Amino acid sequence: MSNESYTTEEVAKLLKISKLTVYDLLKKGDLPSYRVGKQMRVDASDLEAFKLRAKGMNAPIRENIQLNSLHMTSAMSQQSTPTTSTTDRALVITGQDLSLDILSKHMEKHSAGTRPLRSYNGSMDSLVSMYRGESDIVSTHLLDGDTGQYNLPYIRKLFVGQAYVVVRLLSRSAGLYVQKGNPYNITQWDDLLKPGIRIVNREMGSGARVLLDEQLRILGCDPTRLLGYDQEENTHLAIAGKVAAGEANAGVGIEKAAQLVGGIDYIPLIQEMYDIVMLKRPENKHWIDSVIHIIRSDAFLNELRMIQGYDLSQTGQILLDT
């Protein structure tokens, strides 16, 4: 039997369906899956069995498996309770911050008629997924170097002619992870250009990657001059881990990951704005109002206050309502 497995994106391509449909199949248990880190995987044998069942042939459904993970449990991996209606609207929430998992949990409790599903995409991929109709609530923390603004310049360009609402979720410190004791005296962006400095980078489209690219553009620096620029990792924790292991001298990320990894120093350089976007369609109004109410609720804010490094002074503020 093949040991090959697929990501949700690969399953969507193989079946020629949207990722939203894949998430719905996983949630209902029609397509068995398991979690590795923050990524859902589907075994090739289970995918073949699903295809056979879709063709009307008998094939057993294997029970979903959840692997232990350092990362938070997403709403997608939680089993439906007997009171969950099969007609509930599935809402895909994209982004990698822990606050989104807390939001998903509160939505399951308080947003009747909806079923939140989590997708762990970077900021740019999240916005594009919404543009394609694959996501409902997307998070973003993209810096526009020309204006110094976060998120709104990108949202305005992508969703021309569409109605949407942008809500501040939180702000948080972003900067550089450096080796313990900061032996290369890295204190600002242009220090990454020092001879011999090797970085580890985030993937294309992530907020941290855009932050670095915008700072390099402002400095008039060719990114290819940076050693390790093409060495990519998909999470803040992975970046911090590479620096802690001595495989890189520096990397861009948020303060929280530095606290979790240890063995590194953190240089704060910017306060980034972490916002969510929702498209204002008639069928979305009831759950958009519910989401905004949850974000402003004491119960939600109290949970976020327990997480060090979040600035909640503007949480729930409507930044743009077209």
Summary of the structure (lengths in Angstrom):
residues: 322
radius of gyration: 20.6
end to end distance: 52.8
largest distance: 64.7
contacts: 1011
relative contact order: 0.14
helix: 38%
strand: 25%
